[in-house]
Amino acid sequence: MSNIKVYFFSISSQSQARPLQEIFEELQLKGISQRTYSHGQFPVRLENILPLTLAGRNYWLLKFSKLRDTNWPGVAEPNAEATDLILDDTSLLTEDTYTIFDLENGKVAVQYNHFGVRISKVQDYINVMGNSPFYNFIPVLNQNVLNKYESKPIITKVHAVIDGLSDADIAIFNGSSLSQSINQSLEADVQRIEFSISVDARYEEMKIQKHFAKDLIDRVLGRQGPKDSLKVSVKDEDNSTIEILDLFEDLKISYIDSTSLNKTAGRRYDSTGFNNALISVMNEWH
């Protein structure tokens, strides 16, 4: 059985943010040619946007595509060398990513597609196209590690790796202590940042102010880079043993059986079937 991963996120926003309902209704009225965000190497387009009310719950189903016009795959035959994939001059290849939003409960579920649109790009798209750069999608942790992290009053160290820096990180880290470093790193074509903040653990009373550490932790969690790392050293009391929590090892995740999904003539996932699978996943989360 081949499984498709689905990750879960909570919606965080600043007070001046436009309502997502308003942004989605506005995007829904645009033609598909007006729903492309072209910043970065690969443009991102909103292919479909569909509001849905089911069993008293209101959902928005958004399908994003990453558009690619270079390094196309070839076409192989069993007994012949691969040949070029020939399309019209205006045609592009796409990599799809399906998402479902529950605005009333501040929840998002996103299909993981290694070659598709990542959650940081979805976030960037909505912030820019909605003219409201105040949203952040925070990964949901498994309850065990989340309870443990939130219950620990003392943080002594945060070690993080931010890999694959892009312009989307400017919005993610805006207003944080890393903002200037992110901006300068992008200007210098830096692709990876690794940092630690800590206190001298030899002194029992030493600890990092939790609101400062939590702000950085939430932002690193929010970008969901595939090669990112985030480890937090915590303890219960000044004289307690330090415990290291690996937060990216404990993200809440669900799976869709890909063999249960219908395919189109072009062997893509059928949108109706995939949306139904996402609805089931979201209902299970509730």
ABEGO torsion letter per residue (X at the ends): XBBBBBBBBBBBBBAABBBAAAAAAAAAABBAAAABBABEABBBBBABBBBBBBGGBBBBBBBBBBBBABGBBBBBBAABBBBBBBBBAABBBBBBBBBBBBAAAGBBBBBBBAABBBAAAAAAAAAAAAGBBABBBBBBBBAAAAAAAAABABBABBBBBBBGBBAAAAAAABGBAAAAAAAAAAAAGBABBBBBBBBBAABAABBBBAAAAAAAAAAAAAAGBAABBBBBBBBABAABBBBBBBAAAABBBBBBBAAABBBBAAGBBBAAAAAAAAAAAAAAAX
